[in-house]
Amino acid sequence: MRSVVYWIHTWLGMIVAVPVLAWASSGLLYAWPNTIEGGSVANIEAAKVVISPAEAMARANQFAGRQLPTTALTLLMRDGKAVYQAIGGMGADSLLIDAGTGVVSKTPPAGPSTRYFRQAHFYFFAGSWQVPLLILFAALACASAVSGIYLNLKLWLKKRAVSQ
């Protein structure tokens, strides 16, 4: 029985190690200032904010020509300007709305570091399989942890029995 659990634990560890490595490395990349676009923090100049959040969303919808599935509207400083970033879906697509003038523009394409961060950290590459894939890897990680605990308990109990 133990040899089967060792085998399962070893293979689960190798399978789970790949997405965990991608997730951890992308998180480390995000922790380094200015590596990811939007990674720097600047104080918002309140005097530059003329457009309300509701008006910003309305302008984004008008720009797109339809009602957008906006899941987040963030006010931030970008290139010295206060802008709203309207994010749709799981954060992959967004529009920038100048908080002073109301001019809407598409968010510029992300650089390689940001693309890697989004793909590896949030599994954007998986499309509609994103959530099932995250659940699968979480379940495999749990199975690996449980098998490791089982093996350690068996080893501890065996050592305890020998020492008595």
Buried (B, 14 or more C-beta within 10 A) or exposed (E): EEEEBEEBBEEBBEBBEEBBEBBEBBEEBBEEEEBBBBBEEEEEEEEBBEBEBEBBBBBBBEBBEEEBEBEEBEBBBBEEBBBBBBBBEBEEEBBBBBBBEBEBEEBEEBEEBBBBBBBBBBBBEEEEEBEEBBEEBEEBBEBBBEBBEBBEEEEEEEEEEEEE
